[in-house]
Amino acid sequence: MRVKLPSPDDPGMRPLKATAGAAIALLALAACAGDPIDSSPTPATRGVLQAEAGMVVSAYPDASEAGAAVLRAGGNAVDAAIATGLALAVTHPTAGNIGGGGFMIIRFPDGRATAIDFREKAPLRAHPEMFVGEDGEYSYQIHHRSHLAVGVPGTVAGFALAHERYGSADWPELVEPSVTLARDGFVVSERLAASLEGRMEAFRDYPATFEQFYRDGVPYRPGEILAQSDLAGTLERIRDEGRDGFYRGATARLIAEEMERGGGWITEEDLARYEAQEREPIRGSYRGHEIISMPPPSSGGTALVQMLNILEGVDVAGLGAGTPEYAHHLIESMRHAFRDRAMHLADPDFADVPVARLTSKEYAAELRAGIDATAAGVSNPSDVEGAPPAESMETTHYSVVDADGMAVSVTYTLEGGYGSYITVPGAGFLLNNEMGDFNARPGLTDARGLIGTEPNLARPEQRMLSSMTPTIVARDGELVAVIGSPGGRTIINTVLQLVVNLVDFRESPEEIVAAKRLHHQWLPNAVRMETGFMPEADGERLAAMGHEVNWGRGQGIAHCIFVDAETGALVGVPDPRDSDGAAAGH
């Protein structure tokens, strides 16, 4: 199958020439074609990479290479996504995981699509008042930094479900690269070494975590080898027993014992009961492009389509990239979508979420009609009695496409960087702190942004609301792009701007990903803008419209794949904001 990047009135994206490093990687990968799956290091590039028969872009070279090796051995994109995700659980401990959860969007070569929901769940004992301390007051520590902050993990179940229904390779072959990386170790990058050194004092309170990530109490230096024998043992059980190797038996017992030791509520029964779900994806359209994204309990796909619907009635290209007028319309679309997110979005198994209305063109037209082209709107907290709870920036996204045009977009997380900081003794993996994405307590709303509205309160087996937005773009039945990002609530707005850069500004793949971004989430009523999004003088013009503009650090890490319309080549683009991000091709 030849996949193309169609664009109206445009012959296609210009071909990209691979960097020297990418060319070397392509030669090495071509030489390995047909080899059995293994995790031996072969070149993956941290720059833009072109390939003809498959592509993986992720947050660590070894993980991208694990997925590419699966593709070279004849596995499909789902197989490669599983291998990549498990390898990230070894090499990217800040967010890669088997102790967390997330979402997967799959688009098949014939245009069908599906969504795999492996978001964490609340344990059976959960209730809306569970984050209240002995003094009767809400406790941030309990909500975010305790064993009660841990949700029932979903990643292994999600990968197992995706493999059962849509994989083609043998399960053990997909897990084995991560086993090898954990058992034999991998080379620590400068970024990972700095991250672990920065968390060293915090990790001293978590003995199993401190022992795993420091050698005799000393941080690993760049270039040294980090091996994780306990994690290797857990991955071996997953390799040999499938999902039961995690949710039953020795691993489940070790999790339950750690929960009991620390006062957490997850039991072996909670683990055995956990099931990932297959759901219908959110579908929308934007100037002839099909948008396929994640449904609730993610708010991402719903908000993304709502914002694109609003912008579709605006001459975005005519406004010009980086202008105050363009930024104004972006911000106002974000303001409306995040207000509706706060009011309506939650786990659809527990709440009636009006997705059809929120994603309709008619509703967007109503919202657009209320936007003043010259003045900022108002963010009124009394509309929903506050704002949603904060989400951590520490998540990870990766993208996969195979030779047949099957595409997979995955975003998954531990919530905070390194999750709860709790490593399961004897099992070697970090647990999430996703319960922090539930509302703090019924009726509790304050200036810090806490909200006590009903839909997203903790209940037994409910999934907490998320902003993760794995997304696939197509046009006229052909694959266009696989996109997504980490970044808490900024995720949705990062993905929005990737789509706009692609469709309205027709930028090259490198430019689409590297372009500066902005964020507005309704509350607080302020804009965070990457330095360089616009000249400072234009920022003053935007402020004159009534927007509070704050210049900030980098937003998102969008590891994406695009399809060149002229050549049909896959173009892997690691986000330059991430020094570890890498593309590996087949």
SULCOR-V145520 format. One record per helix or strand. SS is the DSSP state (alpha for helix, beta for strand). FROM is the first residue (numbers start at 0). LEN is the number of residues. If there is no record, write none. Layout:
ss = [SS:SS]
from = [FROM:FROM]
len = [LEN:LEN]
This chain:
ss = [beta:beta:alpha:beta:beta:beta:alpha:alpha:beta:beta:beta:beta:beta:alpha:alpha:beta:alpha:alpha:beta:alpha:alpha:alpha:beta:beta:beta:alpha:alpha:alpha:alpha:beta:beta:beta:beta:alpha:alpha:alpha:alpha:alpha:alpha:beta:beta:beta:beta:alpha:beta:beta:beta:beta:alpha:alpha:beta:beta:alpha:beta:beta:beta:beta]
from = [6:9:19:44:48:53:60:76:100:112:120:131:137:139:146:151:154:170:185:189:199:206:213:217:224:228:243:248:267:276:281:288:297:299:315:323:354:360:380:394:406:422:429:433:462:465:470:477:489:508:517:526:535:548:559:569:581]
len = [1:1:12:1:3:5:12:15:7:6:1:1:1:5:3:1:12:14:2:9:4:7:2:2:2:13:4:14:6:3:5:5:1:13:4:21:4:9:3:8:7:1:1:4:1:1:5:6:14:6:2:4:9:4:4:4:4]
